[in-house]
């Protein structure tokens, strides 16, 4: 093979692998488009990828930003000549091998090939098996590149490599600054008019009994009391800090992101169900504090406004639940959870199924 041919192939390999690393770094800082929401994207990466690995909440933000900075640096450094064969290529191969090992372990534990590995964040979802194949191919390309590069090449300027490395890490910290734990805050909205009709009916009837003092009315009260007991015992759902009455009666608790199209569709479907059923479980929403200024547009699309609470990105993912995704919709009765819809795949919200569910009496729910 001629020298010019080797150079052409070597540059082609460098560009291909460099693009993979640069895209991987930038994708971890992107939600739907490149660099459109760095803090949201990197926080999602931490919760979905690092927390399950055992990273603490204090360490994960530093590790994630440093890792992304290293990925970006290696992508850029593959396009320059300083310490390319001696340092950059071996370190890049080592990092890919670590990724392959981790993904193989995760795939073995999960017993399948589902979910997003997080290699390209939420921008380009990729299964663990797909990521392993991609990384193995990249290792092969880098190995061939290592062979093609001349052994006698000079090391070059070490300060160039260190400057690029620290500059990219610093840039990531600047693009997505670590935020101190923020207290949750609530924005006032019109209260819903939904009421517990059974309880009120019981109270009204009891008042009638006391005033008329008849045996017939007493029997009616006993019947109503029996109906009222036909419900689950009260249970602490864990959401009382967000909505004080969430553990009383039948409730629909939603987890939405204001700018999420799927969340908007789910909210609109809930509004349509509520308009058809006067006894529909009261709707409350926990919003992620991401594009919160879109909440008015969210309610306009949904066709109604509901009580809501806004919480920060990481606390939101934790409240939503490990491995869960938006939109999330829960059916609660006296704090007991009977159904949890989440994500946009197999467990996604189904309005027909939900209507059937909330129409069931407690005796059927217990089966």
Number of C-alpha atoms within 10 A of each C-alpha: 5 6 8 9 10 15 15 11 14 19 14 14 18 21 15 15 22 22 17 18 24 19 20 21 24 22 27 30 31 22 20 14 12 14 17 13 18 21 22 22 23 25 22 21 23 26 22 21 20 20 15 12 12 9 15 12 13 8 12 19 22 14 14 20 27 19 14 24 25 24 25 25 25 24 25 20 22 25 15 13 16 20 19 21 23 14 13 20 21 16 14 21 19 13 17 18 17 13 17 21 13 15 19 16 13 16 19 11 9 11 9 12 15 12 13 18 23 23 24 22 25 21 21 16 16 20 17 24 17 15 21 22 12 15 22 17 13 22 22 12 18 23 14 14 21 17 11 15 14 12 10 7 13 13 13 12 11 11 10 14 22 13 11 18 21 14 14 22 19 15 14 23 18 12 14 19 15 13 8 6 9 11 8 13 12 13 8 10 11 9 11 12 6 13 15 13 11 14 14 11 14 19 15 12 16 20 13 15 18 11 9 12 12 11 10 10 16 17 12 15 21 13 12 19 16 11 13 14 10 12 17 16 11 13 14 12 14 12 15 13 8 18 16 9 13 24 20 18 20 23 23 20 22 26 25 28 27 22 17 15 14 17 24 22 16 22 27 19 17 24 20 15 16 18 11 9 12 11 15 20 20 21 24 22 22 23 22 24 21 19 14 15 11 14 17 12 13 24 17 13 15 20 15 15 21 18 17 24 20 21 22 17 20 20 17 19 21 13 14 21 12 12 14 16 19 22 24 25 28 19 22 24 24 19 23 19 14 13 14 16 22 23 17 14 9 9 13 18 26 15 14 10 9 17 15 9 15 21 12 10 11 14 10 9 12 9 5
